[in-house]
Amino acid sequence: MLGPIVRKNRVRENQATPARTTKSGERMRRFWRTRAACLTGAVTELQRVTVLTGGVGGARFTRGLLARLGEAYPDGDGGTRVAVTVVVNTGDDMTLNGLRVCPDLDTVMYTLGGGISEEQGWGRDEETKRVSGEIAAYGRGWDWFTLGDLDLGTHIVRTELLRDGATLSEATEFLCRRWRPAARLLPMSDQPVETHVRLAGAADEHPAGSLIHFEEWWVRYRAGAAASEFVQVGLESAVPAPGVLEAIRDADVVILPPSNPVVSVGTILAVPGVRAALRETSARVVGVSPIIGGSAVRGMADACLATIGVDTSAQAVALHYGARASGGLLDGWLVDEVDAPAVPTLAAAGIPARAVPLWMRDVATTARMASDALDLAFAAGERA
């Protein structure tokens, strides 16, 4: 099981470490030094893990990851000495009632900081909505998307910081000082990028071909309005937020958790430079399927996958990401036990896969999932 990375001597005496010359030369040299130490029986500690995530599913997975790392690599103060960076999708962001709302950033921050509504998976625990009721009485706002009173405090502070000239990264760092999420949270970009949905048919006041904000399609229409494409408005002028590319390139392991592969992880990957960094990193890149037995673990990911022509299956999502050895992103992929028949097919496509329990029933079961993901990453490192 997970612990200090110890590998028995499996190389011949005096066997040389393979020479690698690439654009990421120093990172590759670090990886081969680490791998050589593992193979000769030396102990090498996991130091840096980076997670690319959306909201609820990724937030809960990261909470389990931190719990497992705290057990395997404790810092003596209730946490872990492994540096965990979480790069969060901001494509769901929007301005509502004059306030800048960042749903996925807040969900991750509240979940890791202990303030999340466990029943909903988003929003604050013990929330009320008196202010939203007042806004509605004035005929303003959206009745299908209301902000809780406690949650409004976060949006007010963020908006004030942004208006005073702070970047989204700086505002996020400030907010996290209160919540202490035990990981560094980074928005995917400091530039506004908002995912919109082009409607294939008319929906209420929206004619066919209209672009509506993703949150309206997701929350108001429950992804039930036929869509023809997703459009990331503002993407053309976006760059990765400070620290994002470094977090990917300098990691020992990068994890794509069970978040929506189209509008959460997919939006992060669309930011210029992110996909290339994943391909070039010396880290092992492993993913956890958000699909179990042909159904989305949470939300309406099936509608998103259908829009881009990908089947709703653990196998199809893995092939959508692709094998890194063939120009894709993955060095490994976890599927649920019910999807075990996909393992040989994925292996043939160059994606080592394992079938393990993937239902995140509580922190303990999620920690075991995270342990399985890290074990797969270590195994992928041996095969590299």
GUDO-521126 format. One record per residue (C-alpha): residue in three letters; x, y, z. Coordinates in Angstrom, 3 decimals, decimal comma, always signed. Example, Ala and Ser with C-alpha at 12.3 -4.5 7.8 and 13.67 -1.06 7.14 Angstrom:
BEGIN
+------+----------+----------+----------+
: code :        x :        y :        z :
+------+----------+----------+----------+
:  ALA :  +12,300 :   -4,500 :   +7,800 :
:  SER :  +13,670 :   -1,060 :   +7,140 :
+------+----------+----------+----------+
***
This chain:
BEGIN
+------+----------+----------+----------+
: code :        x :        y :        z :
+------+----------+----------+----------+
:  MET :   +0,000 :   +0,000 :   +0,000 :
:  LEU :   +0,923 :   +3,652 :   -0,162 :
:  GLY :   +3,921 :   +4,789 :   +1,821 :
:  PRO :   +7,454 :   +5,852 :   +1,049 :
:  ILE :   +8,178 :   +4,678 :   -2,471 :
:  VAL :  +10,292 :   +1,557 :   -2,018 :
:  ARG :  +11,151 :   -0,653 :   -4,954 :
:  LYS :  +13,289 :   -3,776 :   -4,751 :
:  ASN :  +16,417 :   -4,017 :   -6,853 :
:  ARG :  +15,187 :   -4,930 :  -10,319 :
:  VAL :  +18,062 :   -3,654 :  -12,436 :
:  ARG :  +21,302 :   -5,310 :  -13,308 :
:  GLU :  +24,432 :   -4,117 :  -11,558 :
:  ASN :  +25,966 :   -1,084 :  -13,310 :
:  GLN :  +22,876 :   -0,681 :  -15,523 :
:  ALA :  +22,822 :   +2,921 :  -16,647 :
:  THR :  +19,879 :   +5,270 :  -16,241 :
:  PRO :  +18,488 :   +5,966 :  -19,725 :
:  ALA :  +19,555 :   +9,309 :  -21,140 :
:  ARG :  +16,739 :  +11,660 :  -22,076 :
:  THR :  +17,069 :  +14,941 :  -23,956 :
:  THR :  +13,839 :  +16,887 :  -24,217 :
:  LYS :  +12,509 :  +20,427 :  -23,846 :
:  SER :  +11,826 :  +19,604 :  -20,209 :
:  GLY :  +15,356 :  +18,289 :  -19,684 :
:  GLU :  +15,787 :  +19,089 :  -16,007 :
:  ARG :  +12,343 :  +17,758 :  -15,105 :
:  MET :  +13,055 :  +14,559 :  -17,001 :
:  ARG :  +16,441 :  +14,200 :  -15,334 :
:  ARG :  +14,732 :  +14,585 :  -11,948 :
:  PHE :  +12,233 :  +11,897 :  -12,869 :
:  TRP :  +14,906 :   +9,440 :  -14,007 :
:  ARG :  +16,955 :  +10,084 :  -10,858 :
:  THR :  +13,857 :   +9,384 :   -8,770 :
:  ARG :  +13,060 :   +6,271 :  -10,756 :
:  ALA :  +16,635 :   +5,008 :  -10,503 :
:  ALA :  +16,516 :   +5,463 :   -6,722 :
:  CYS :  +13,286 :   +3,477 :   -6,589 :
:  LEU :  +14,688 :   +0,661 :   -8,688 :
:  THR :  +17,883 :   +0,327 :   -6,648 :
:  GLY :  +15,958 :   +0,037 :   -3,413 :
:  ALA :  +16,426 :   +3,612 :   -2,153 :
:  VAL :  +13,542 :   +5,353 :   -0,433 :
:  THR :  +12,069 :   +8,338 :   -2,251 :
:  GLU :   +9,213 :  +10,318 :   -0,761 :
:  LEU :   +6,264 :  +11,657 :   -2,647 :
:  GLN :   +6,637 :  +15,427 :   -2,486 :
:  ARG :   +4,185 :  +17,121 :   -4,836 :
:  VAL :   +0,733 :  +16,149 :   -6,124 :
:  THR :   -1,393 :  +18,273 :   -8,438 :
:  VAL :   -5,121 :  +17,801 :   -9,030 :
:  LEU :   -7,087 :  +19,316 :  -11,941 :
:  THR :  -10,710 :  +19,531 :  -10,892 :
:  GLY :  -14,185 :  +20,917 :  -11,154 :
:  GLY :  -16,644 :  +21,083 :   -8,269 :
:  VAL :  -18,315 :  +18,449 :   -6,112 :
:  GLY :  -16,741 :  +15,184 :   -7,308 :
:  GLY :  -13,229 :  +16,551 :   -7,530 :
:  ALA :  -13,559 :  +18,383 :   -4,225 :
:  ARG :  -14,625 :  +15,216 :   -2,416 :
:  PHE :  -11,867 :  +13,214 :   -4,080 :
:  THR :   -9,267 :  +15,791 :   -3,023 :
:  ARG :  -10,536 :  +15,661 :   +0,554 :
:  GLY :   -9,985 :  +11,894 :   +0,511 :
:  LEU :   -6,568 :  +12,370 :   -1,072 :
:  LEU :   -5,501 :  +14,732 :   +1,708 :
:  ALA :   -6,752 :  +12,263 :   +4,311 :
:  ARG :   -4,717 :   +9,450 :   +2,758 :
:  LEU :   -1,601 :  +11,569 :   +2,403 :
:  GLY :   -1,997 :  +12,620 :   +6,024 :
:  GLU :   -1,855 :   +8,958 :   +7,008 :
:  ALA :   +1,053 :   +8,032 :   +4,742 :
:  TYR :   +3,090 :  +11,251 :   +4,981 :
:  PRO :   +2,029 :  +13,034 :   +8,211 :
:  ASP :   +3,454 :  +16,434 :   +9,041 :
:  GLY :   +3,032 :  +15,981 :  +12,787 :
:  ASP :   +0,335 :  +18,648 :  +12,927 :
:  GLY :   -2,656 :  +16,742 :  +11,585 :
:  GLY :   -1,869 :  +17,321 :   +7,917 :
:  THR :   +0,562 :  +16,040 :   +5,323 :
:  ARG :   +4,043 :  +17,075 :   +4,326 :
:  VAL :   +3,156 :  +16,421 :   +0,676 :
:  ALA :   +2,484 :  +19,695 :   -1,159 :
:  VAL :   -0,912 :  +19,415 :   -2,848 :
:  THR :   -1,972 :  +21,946 :   -5,489 :
:  VAL :   -5,530 :  +22,004 :   -6,820 :
:  VAL :   -6,087 :  +23,695 :  -10,182 :
:  VAL :   -9,779 :  +24,539 :  -10,354 :
:  ASN :  -12,104 :  +25,101 :  -13,298 :
:  THR :  -13,400 :  +28,669 :  -13,549 :
:  GLY :  -15,547 :  +28,161 :  -16,634 :
:  ASP :  -18,670 :  +28,098 :  -14,440 :
:  ASP :  -17,897 :  +31,582 :  -13,091 :
:  MET :  -20,381 :  +34,377 :  -13,648 :
:  THR :  -21,508 :  +37,773 :  -12,391 :
:  LEU :  -24,851 :  +37,673 :  -10,583 :
:  ASN :  -26,486 :  +40,588 :   -8,739 :
:  GLY :  -23,268 :  +42,526 :   -9,287 :
:  LEU :  -21,134 :  +39,901 :   -7,557 :
:  ARG :  -18,466 :  +37,641 :   -9,033 :
:  VAL :  -19,438 :  +34,048 :   -8,302 :
:  CYS :  -16,944 :  +31,175 :   -8,696 :
:  PRO :  -18,932 :  +27,980 :   -8,048 :
:  ASP :  -16,152 :  +25,401 :   -8,399 :
:  LEU :  -13,514 :  +27,370 :   -6,505 :
:  ASP :  -15,961 :  +27,890 :   -3,646 :
:  THR :  -17,050 :  +24,240 :   -3,606 :
:  VAL :  -13,443 :  +23,072 :   -3,342 :
:  MET :  -12,609 :  +25,698 :   -0,716 :
:  TYR :  -15,657 :  +24,931 :   +1,444 :
:  THR :  -15,223 :  +21,161 :   +1,111 :
:  LEU :  -11,558 :  +21,159 :   +2,101 :
:  GLY :  -12,158 :  +23,839 :   +4,726 :
:  GLY :  -15,028 :  +22,049 :   +6,477 :
:  GLY :  -17,833 :  +24,473 :   +5,608 :
:  ILE :  -19,627 :  +22,633 :   +2,821 :
:  SER :  -23,220 :  +21,456 :   +2,893 :
:  GLU :  -22,629 :  +17,698 :   +2,818 :
:  GLU :  -26,199 :  +17,042 :   +1,754 :
:  GLN :  -25,983 :  +19,256 :   -1,341 :
:  GLY :  -22,288 :  +18,911 :   -2,056 :
:  TRP :  -22,134 :  +22,653 :   -2,748 :
:  GLY :  -22,910 :  +25,830 :   -0,811 :
:  ARG :  -22,498 :  +26,454 :   +2,898 :
:  ASP :  -23,713 :  +24,279 :   +5,724 :
:  GLU :  -26,697 :  +25,605 :   +7,711 :
:  GLU :  -27,442 :  +28,140 :   +4,978 :
:  THR :  -30,374 :  +30,572 :   +4,754 :
:  LYS :  -31,618 :  +32,634 :   +1,798 :
:  ARG :  -33,195 :  +35,767 :   +3,206 :
:  VAL :  -31,179 :  +38,107 :   +0,963 :
:  SER :  -32,079 :  +36,156 :   -2,177 :
:  GLY :  -35,711 :  +36,387 :   -1,151 :
:  GLU :  -35,401 :  +40,165 :   -0,911 :
:  ILE :  -33,695 :  +40,386 :   -4,303 :
:  ALA :  -36,497 :  +38,333 :   -5,846 :
:  ALA :  -39,083 :  +40,654 :   -4,266 :
:  TYR :  -37,550 :  +43,467 :   -6,325 :
:  GLY :  -37,951 :  +41,364 :   -9,454 :
:  ARG :  -34,219 :  +40,862 :   -9,880 :
:  GLY :  -31,988 :  +37,821 :  -10,001 :
:  TRP :  -32,770 :  +34,287 :  -11,189 :
:  ASP :  -35,289 :  +32,182 :   -9,356 :
:  TRP :  -33,419 :  +29,063 :  -10,511 :
:  PHE :  -30,056 :  +30,181 :   -9,109 :
:  THR :  -30,127 :  +31,756 :   -5,665 :
:  LEU :  -27,221 :  +32,590 :   -3,383 :
:  GLY :  -27,265 :  +31,742 :   +0,313 :
:  ASP :  -26,711 :  +34,415 :   +2,939 :
:  LEU :  -23,440 :  +32,926 :   +4,203 :
:  ASP :  -22,233 :  +32,273 :   +0,671 :
:  LEU :  -22,915 :  +35,912 :   -0,223 :
:  GLY :  -20,204 :  +36,936 :   +2,227 :
:  THR :  -17,630 :  +35,113 :   +0,112 :
:  HIS :  -18,874 :  +36,677 :   -3,136 :
:  ILE :  -18,945 :  +40,178 :   -1,646 :
:  VAL :  -15,371 :  +39,929 :   -0,387 :
:  ARG :  -14,133 :  +38,422 :   -3,665 :
:  THR :  -15,855 :  +41,105 :   -5,737 :
:  GLU :  -14,412 :  +43,875 :   -3,566 :
:  LEU :  -10,915 :  +42,430 :   -3,927 :
:  LEU :  -11,258 :  +42,175 :   -7,701 :
:  ARG :  -12,579 :  +45,724 :   -7,970 :
:  ASP :   -9,620 :  +46,922 :   -5,906 :
:  GLY :   -7,266 :  +45,413 :   -8,479 :
:  ALA :   -6,542 :  +41,951 :   -7,120 :
:  THR :   -6,299 :  +39,056 :   -9,541 :
:  LEU :   -8,536 :  +36,041 :   -9,098 :
:  SER :   -5,499 :  +34,103 :   -7,832 :
:  GLU :   -4,835 :  +36,756 :   -5,213 :
:  ALA :   -8,491 :  +36,911 :   -4,199 :
:  THR :   -8,590 :  +33,115 :   -3,889 :
:  GLU :   -5,472 :  +33,088 :   -1,734 :
:  PHE :   -7,048 :  +35,719 :   +0,538 :
:  LEU :  -10,285 :  +33,768 :   +0,924 :
:  CYS :   -8,366 :  +30,584 :   +1,689 :
:  ARG :   -6,645 :  +32,228 :   +4,656 :
:  ARG :   -9,920 :  +31,803 :   +6,502 :
:  TRP :  -10,768 :  +28,287 :   +5,332 :
:  ARG :   -7,289 :  +26,739 :   +5,452 :
:  PRO :   -8,018 :  +24,042 :   +2,877 :
:  ALA :   -4,692 :  +22,213 :   +3,479 :
:  ALA :   -3,886 :  +22,551 :   -0,210 :
:  ARG :   -2,963 :  +25,407 :   -2,508 :
:  LEU :   -5,995 :  +26,386 :   -4,605 :
:  LEU :   -5,330 :  +27,968 :   -7,989 :
:  PRO :   -7,894 :  +29,142 :  -10,524 :
:  MET :   -7,092 :  +27,767 :  -13,974 :
:  SER :   -6,740 :  +31,362 :  -15,224 :
:  ASP :   -6,952 :  +34,882 :  -13,857 :
:  GLN :   -8,713 :  +36,025 :  -17,022 :
:  PRO :  -12,496 :  +35,514 :  -17,076 :
:  VAL :  -13,464 :  +32,411 :  -19,049 :
:  GLU :  -17,144 :  +31,469 :  -19,031 :
:  THR :  -18,540 :  +28,295 :  -20,532 :
:  HIS :  -21,636 :  +28,841 :  -22,647 :
:  VAL :  -23,909 :  +26,344 :  -24,347 :
:  ARG :  -25,227 :  +26,729 :  -27,874 :
:  LEU :  -28,802 :  +25,519 :  -27,986 :
:  ALA :  -29,744 :  +23,089 :  -30,744 :
:  GLY :  -33,404 :  +24,059 :  -30,384 :
:  ALA :  -35,520 :  +26,753 :  -28,793 :
:  ALA :  -35,867 :  +26,811 :  -25,000 :
:  ASP :  -38,336 :  +29,252 :  -23,457 :
:  GLU :  -37,209 :  +32,762 :  -24,421 :
:  HIS :  -34,032 :  +31,473 :  -26,090 :
:  PRO :  -34,262 :  +30,737 :  -29,838 :
:  ALA :  -32,353 :  +27,871 :  -31,432 :
:  GLY :  -28,693 :  +28,708 :  -31,894 :
:  SER :  -28,595 :  +30,965 :  -28,833 :
:  LEU :  -25,655 :  +30,903 :  -26,444 :
:  ILE :  -26,671 :  +30,660 :  -22,790 :
:  HIS :  -24,436 :  +30,477 :  -19,742 :
:  PHE :  -23,549 :  +26,949 :  -18,699 :
:  GLU :  -25,124 :  +27,430 :  -15,271 :
:  GLU :  -28,470 :  +28,246 :  -16,854 :
:  TRP :  -28,279 :  +25,111 :  -19,001 :
:  TRP :  -27,126 :  +23,011 :  -16,032 :
:  VAL :  -29,331 :  +24,347 :  -13,247 :
:  ARG :  -32,401 :  +25,793 :  -14,955 :
:  TYR :  -32,723 :  +23,165 :  -17,687 :
:  ARG :  -30,939 :  +20,315 :  -15,873 :
:  ALA :  -28,930 :  +19,764 :  -19,087 :
:  GLY :  -32,201 :  +18,742 :  -20,734 :
:  ALA :  -32,205 :  +21,401 :  -23,453 :
:  ALA :  -30,559 :  +19,964 :  -26,569 :
:  ALA :  -27,092 :  +21,446 :  -27,065 :
:  SER :  -24,912 :  +21,545 :  -30,168 :
:  GLU :  -21,635 :  +22,743 :  -28,650 :
:  PHE :  -19,875 :  +24,261 :  -25,661 :
:  VAL :  -18,170 :  +27,619 :  -26,134 :
:  GLN :  -15,609 :  +29,008 :  -23,694 :
:  VAL :  -16,142 :  +32,753 :  -23,947 :
:  GLY :  -12,900 :  +34,621 :  -23,226 :
:  LEU :  -10,657 :  +31,610 :  -23,785 :
:  GLU :   -8,802 :  +33,271 :  -26,655 :
:  SER :   -7,288 :  +35,859 :  -24,293 :
:  ALA :   -6,763 :  +33,565 :  -21,292 :
:  VAL :   -3,444 :  +32,293 :  -19,984 :
:  PRO :   -2,824 :  +29,889 :  -17,111 :
:  ALA :   -2,872 :  +31,556 :  -13,702 :
:  PRO :   +0,517 :  +32,013 :  -12,032 :
:  GLY :   +1,744 :  +28,701 :  -10,668 :
:  VAL :   -0,532 :  +26,467 :  -12,762 :
:  LEU :   +2,020 :  +25,301 :  -15,315 :
:  GLU :   +4,685 :  +24,930 :  -12,639 :
:  ALA :   +2,335 :  +22,844 :  -10,496 :
:  ILE :   +1,860 :  +20,462 :  -13,419 :
:  ARG :   +5,464 :  +20,356 :  -14,564 :
:  ASP :   +7,034 :  +20,011 :  -11,111 :
:  ALA :   +4,604 :  +17,459 :   -9,675 :
:  ASP :   +5,454 :  +13,855 :   -8,913 :
:  VAL :   +1,873 :  +12,839 :   -9,703 :
:  VAL :   -0,945 :  +14,662 :  -11,510 :
:  ILE :   -4,486 :  +13,393 :  -10,956 :
:  LEU :   -7,588 :  +13,968 :  -13,052 :
:  PRO :  -10,297 :  +13,202 :  -10,466 :
:  PRO :  -13,889 :  +12,093 :  -11,170 :
:  SER :  -14,933 :  +15,530 :  -12,412 :
:  ASN :  -16,864 :  +16,286 :  -15,578 :
:  PRO :  -14,402 :  +15,514 :  -18,418 :
:  VAL :  -16,049 :  +17,997 :  -20,783 :
:  VAL :  -16,925 :  +21,185 :  -18,907 :
:  SER :  -14,704 :  +20,895 :  -15,819 :
:  VAL :  -11,431 :  +19,121 :  -16,578 :
:  GLY :  -11,998 :  +19,745 :  -20,281 :
:  THR :  -12,225 :  +23,502 :  -19,740 :
:  ILE :   -8,975 :  +23,528 :  -17,770 :
:  LEU :   -7,286 :  +21,573 :  -20,561 :
:  ALA :   -8,524 :  +24,150 :  -23,083 :
:  VAL :   -6,531 :  +26,961 :  -21,451 :
:  PRO :   -3,526 :  +27,506 :  -23,728 :
:  GLY :   -0,443 :  +25,734 :  -22,401 :
:  VAL :   -2,131 :  +23,379 :  -19,948 :
:  ARG :   -2,493 :  +20,369 :  -22,238 :
:  ALA :   +1,104 :  +20,756 :  -23,444 :
:  ALA :   +2,341 :  +20,939 :  -19,842 :
:  LEU :   +0,565 :  +17,668 :  -19,058 :
:  ARG :   +2,148 :  +15,980 :  -22,038 :
:  GLU :   +5,630 :  +17,226 :  -21,145 :
:  THR :   +5,649 :  +16,773 :  -17,369 :
:  SER :   +7,839 :  +14,081 :  -15,844 :
:  ALA :   +4,989 :  +13,371 :  -13,423 :
:  ARG :   +2,763 :  +10,355 :  -13,903 :
:  VAL :   -0,721 :  +11,474 :  -14,992 :
:  VAL :   -3,538 :   +9,251 :  -13,772 :
:  GLY :   -7,293 :   +9,680 :  -13,935 :
:  VAL :  -10,329 :   +8,406 :  -12,062 :
:  SER :  -13,435 :   +7,619 :  -14,077 :
:  PRO :  -16,470 :   +9,838 :  -13,430 :
:  ILE :  -18,600 :   +7,153 :  -15,098 :
:  ILE :  -19,621 :   +3,930 :  -13,337 :
:  GLY :  -21,573 :   +1,245 :  -15,144 :
:  GLY :  -22,538 :   +3,570 :  -17,982 :
:  SER :  -23,906 :   +6,335 :  -15,744 :
:  ALA :  -22,427 :   +9,564 :  -14,415 :
:  VAL :  -21,394 :   +9,370 :  -10,772 :
:  ARG :  -22,952 :  +12,785 :  -10,217 :
:  GLY :  -24,657 :  +15,414 :  -12,327 :
:  MET :  -25,413 :  +15,249 :  -16,024 :
:  ALA :  -22,016 :  +14,446 :  -17,499 :
:  ASP :  -23,762 :  +12,072 :  -19,892 :
:  ALA :  -25,452 :  +15,034 :  -21,607 :
:  CYS :  -22,096 :  +16,798 :  -21,920 :
:  LEU :  -20,410 :  +13,715 :  -23,369 :
:  ALA :  -23,239 :  +13,182 :  -25,844 :
:  THR :  -22,872 :  +16,773 :  -27,052 :
:  ILE :  -19,245 :  +16,157 :  -28,051 :
:  GLY :  -19,931 :  +12,679 :  -29,411 :
:  VAL :  -18,371 :  +10,575 :  -26,646 :
:  ASP :  -20,147 :   +7,548 :  -25,191 :
:  THR :  -21,049 :   +7,538 :  -21,504 :
:  SER :  -18,635 :   +4,843 :  -20,393 :
:  ALA :  -15,462 :   +4,631 :  -18,353 :
:  GLN :  -13,653 :   +3,281 :  -21,389 :
:  ALA :  -14,818 :   +6,046 :  -23,731 :
:  VAL :  -13,798 :   +8,818 :  -21,331 :
:  ALA :  -10,326 :   +7,313 :  -20,954 :
:  LEU :   -9,938 :   +7,090 :  -24,724 :
:  HIS :  -11,188 :  +10,684 :  -24,978 :
:  TYR :   -8,287 :  +11,778 :  -22,766 :
:  GLY :   -5,965 :   +9,423 :  -24,634 :
:  ALA :   -2,741 :   +7,602 :  -23,795 :
:  ARG :   +0,197 :   +9,906 :  -23,150 :
:  ALA :   +2,429 :   +7,497 :  -25,043 :
:  SER :   +0,329 :   +8,257 :  -28,136 :
:  GLY :   +0,011 :  +12,015 :  -27,738 :
:  GLY :   -2,799 :  +11,970 :  -25,173 :
:  LEU :   -2,703 :  +12,670 :  -21,449 :
:  LEU :   -3,021 :   +9,478 :  -19,400 :
:  ASP :   -0,421 :   +7,166 :  -17,903 :
:  GLY :   -3,122 :   +5,290 :  -15,985 :
:  TRP :   -6,885 :   +5,126 :  -15,411 :
:  LEU :   -9,034 :   +3,801 :  -12,594 :
:  VAL :  -12,406 :   +2,258 :  -13,381 :
:  ASP :  -14,984 :   +0,831 :  -11,037 :
:  GLU :  -15,193 :   -2,917 :  -10,529 :
:  VAL :  -18,343 :   -3,103 :  -12,654 :
:  ASP :  -16,306 :   -1,723 :  -15,564 :
:  ALA :  -13,485 :   -4,274 :  -15,201 :
:  PRO :  -14,105 :   -5,676 :  -18,734 :
:  ALA :  -12,746 :   -2,372 :  -20,105 :
:  VAL :   -9,285 :   -2,911 :  -18,570 :
:  PRO :   -7,828 :   -5,123 :  -21,345 :
:  THR :   -9,157 :   -2,822 :  -24,075 :
:  LEU :   -7,618 :   +0,220 :  -22,417 :
:  ALA :   -4,320 :   -1,597 :  -21,935 :
:  ALA :   -4,294 :   -2,403 :  -25,658 :
:  ALA :   -4,791 :   +1,320 :  -26,321 :
:  GLY :   -1,755 :   +2,150 :  -24,183 :
:  ILE :   -3,630 :   +3,162 :  -21,016 :
:  PRO :   -2,863 :   +0,905 :  -18,022 :
:  ALA :   -6,069 :   +0,564 :  -16,023 :
:  ARG :   -7,222 :   -1,009 :  -12,779 :
:  ALA :  -10,700 :   -1,854 :  -11,533 :
:  VAL :  -11,324 :   -0,767 :   -7,935 :
:  PRO :  -14,338 :   +0,489 :   -5,931 :
:  LEU :  -15,030 :   +4,070 :   -7,036 :
:  TRP :  -18,131 :   +5,099 :   -5,108 :
:  MET :  -17,160 :   +7,968 :   -2,773 :
:  ARG :  -19,432 :   +6,987 :   +0,122 :
:  ASP :  -17,410 :   +8,766 :   +2,796 :
:  VAL :  -13,932 :  +10,138 :   +3,449 :
:  ALA :  -12,521 :   +6,699 :   +4,284 :
:  THR :  -13,664 :   +5,048 :   +1,040 :
:  THR :  -12,514 :   +8,075 :   -0,933 :
:  ALA :   -9,104 :   +7,913 :   +0,749 :
:  ARG :   -8,784 :   +4,323 :   -0,436 :
:  MET :   -9,611 :   +5,479 :   -3,970 :
:  ALA :   -6,896 :   +8,110 :   -3,745 :
:  SER :   -4,457 :   +5,478 :   -2,516 :
:  ASP :   -5,328 :   +3,305 :   -5,519 :
:  ALA :   -4,716 :   +6,257 :   -7,849 :
:  LEU :   -1,291 :   +6,916 :   -6,338 :
:  ASP :   -0,373 :   +3,229 :   -6,444 :
:  LEU :   -1,274 :   +3,197 :  -10,132 :
:  ALA :   +0,893 :   +6,262 :  -10,687 :
:  PHE :   +3,864 :   +4,580 :   -9,001 :
:  ALA :   +3,350 :   +1,492 :  -11,151 :
:  ALA :   +3,187 :   +3,671 :  -14,257 :
:  GLY :   +6,484 :   +5,267 :  -13,190 :
:  GLU :   +8,111 :   +1,848 :  -13,104 :
:  ARG :   +6,902 :   +1,122 :  -16,630 :
:  ALA :   +8,105 :   +4,470 :  -18,010 :
+------+----------+----------+----------+
***
